[in-house]
Amino acid sequence: MKVKEIRGMDKSMADEKATELKKELVKMNAQVAIGTAIKNPGQIRKIKKTLARIITIEHEKRAKKEKKAQQTEKNEVGKKA
């Protein structure tokens, strides 16, 4: 999944995708733990990276929102004085 696709998602969709990826990762890790051969071992790495991208982008969005809220508070306080 590409960064553009992730940035285009809304929060609920991103959370849904992250949950889905976590479940898939747990399944694959269980297969590795019991010694079953996985069809595509590189898939684990892709899942981890995609999950990290989703989490990172969500954190960026949240930080941007908080920064914007702080700036509006600063502006309001400056106008009152």
Secondary structure, 3 states (H helix, E strand, C coil): CCHHHHHHCCHHHHHHHHHHHHHHHHHHHHHHHHCCCCCCCHHHHHHHHHHHHHHHHHHHHHHHHHHHHHHHHHHHHHHHC
